[in-house]
Amino acid sequence: MRIVAGTARGRTLLGPKSQKIRPTADRVRESIFNILGQSMNGRVVLDLYAGTGALSFEALSRGAKRAVLVDADREAVKLCLANALALGFEPQISVLPVPVDRALAKLHREQQAFDLIFADPPYGRGLALGVLKELSVGGLLSPEGTVCIEHDKRELLPEQLKILRRLDGRRFGDTAVSFYQTSLTAP
């Protein structure tokens, strides 16, 4: 795994030793950023089920201001911290080593808002829809922000859910990626 573009372009990321962590493939990550846009200048990122932190580090390499990485898995937390240190992004990140639902509740209480929210929950458990429901109540996504959620291609996500409207969706083998933004016409 390598950073695809930006200041850390070509730098290698540490990968997982266990099968529990499923990093986003380089080609999928590159496609995600082709859709989102190459420049992340000044954006604040939230990375749910961060794994290795590859999506956050790609955003930071492309100019994001800071990132909050969330993962309850001990190996994932160690990988996120080690990759941040190796890439020189340690001052720009914070890692929450708790389950996603607890992290979201904490971030809501702190009234934090993010310009870009990545979510890559484990497949086959219906977690993608659950995360989307949590994010659809508002508050964490800035008005012009985007949610990018990876899910199994068999897990169909709605076109609209409360304040979120799907803008785009792509498939890469068994992986699907859906992009949502706040809808001005949401009920």
QUIQUI-V624648 format. One record per residue. N is the residue number from 1. SS is DSSP state (H for helix, E for strand, - for the rest). Layout:
n/ss
N/SS
N/SS
This chain:
n/ss
1/-
2/E
3/-
4/-
5/-
6/-
7/-
8/-
9/-
10/-
11/-
12/E
13/-
14/-
15/-
16/-
17/-
18/-
19/-
20/-
21/-
22/-
23/-
24/-
25/-
26/H
27/H
28/H
29/H
30/H
31/H
32/H
33/H
34/H
35/H
36/H
37/-
38/-
39/-
40/-
41/-
42/-
43/-
44/E
45/E
46/E
47/E
48/E
49/-
50/-
51/-
52/-
53/-
54/H
55/H
56/H
57/H
58/H
59/H
60/H
61/H
62/-
63/-
64/-
65/-
66/E
67/E
68/E
69/E
70/E
71/-
72/-
73/-
74/H
75/H
76/H
77/H
78/H
79/H
80/H
81/H
82/H
83/H
84/H
85/H
86/H
87/H
88/-
89/-
90/H
91/H
92/H
93/E
94/E
95/E
96/E
97/-
98/-
99/-
100/H
101/H
102/H
103/H
104/H
105/H
106/H
107/H
108/H
109/H
110/-
111/-
112/-
113/-
114/E
115/E
116/E
117/E
118/E
119/E
120/-
121/-
122/-
123/-
124/-
125/-
126/-
127/H
128/H
129/H
130/H
131/H
132/H
133/H
134/H
135/H
136/H
137/-
138/-
139/-
140/-
141/E
142/E
143/E
144/E
145/E
146/E
147/E
148/E
149/E
150/E
151/E
152/E
153/-
154/-
155/-
156/-
157/-
158/-
159/-
160/E
161/E
162/-
163/-
164/E
165/E
166/E
167/E
168/E
169/E
170/E
171/E
172/E
173/-
174/-
175/E
176/E
177/E
178/E
179/E
180/E
181/E
182/E
183/-
184/-
185/-
186/-
187/-
